[in-house]
């Protein structure tokens, strides 16, 4: 197993806006990762705050979308935007000596942004698959891609990865 991982962030029922635009590409990225012996990691957001309506534990909203290919048991729950706030995820990284990540996800301006920033801050290699991320406001994606790049992430299109 390589010391690299494909990370799928928050492809859950409560964040369905615009995810249909990227789910096909994410599933292709998953197939690519399996073929190249990369770890495939799924991150779920759960919201424990009293006044919120989304990502509540044990609700259908916190479950992964039904058309997401699940190919591993590497599923970690986070309660904050930054995936590194999940001890189980950071333990998995340490145990498997992971150093490079390919990032996909459902909200480019929130959890994807925080996770990329904090992975780079911790000196991990971060590759954002530009056509495997979305946001509630798709007009902000280009701005986010520039932000990721300024913070040291590489921006890659899925087709470039597949060839």
Buried (B, 14 or more C-beta within 10 A) or exposed (E): EEEBBBBBBBBBBBBEBBBEEBBEBBBBBBBBBBEEEBBBBBBBBBBEEEEEEBBBEEBEBBEBBEEBBEBBEBBBBBBBBBBBBBEEBBEBBEEBEBEBBBBBBBBBBBBBBBBBBBBBEEEBBBBBBBBBBBBEEEEBBEEBBEBBEEBBBEBBEBEEBEE
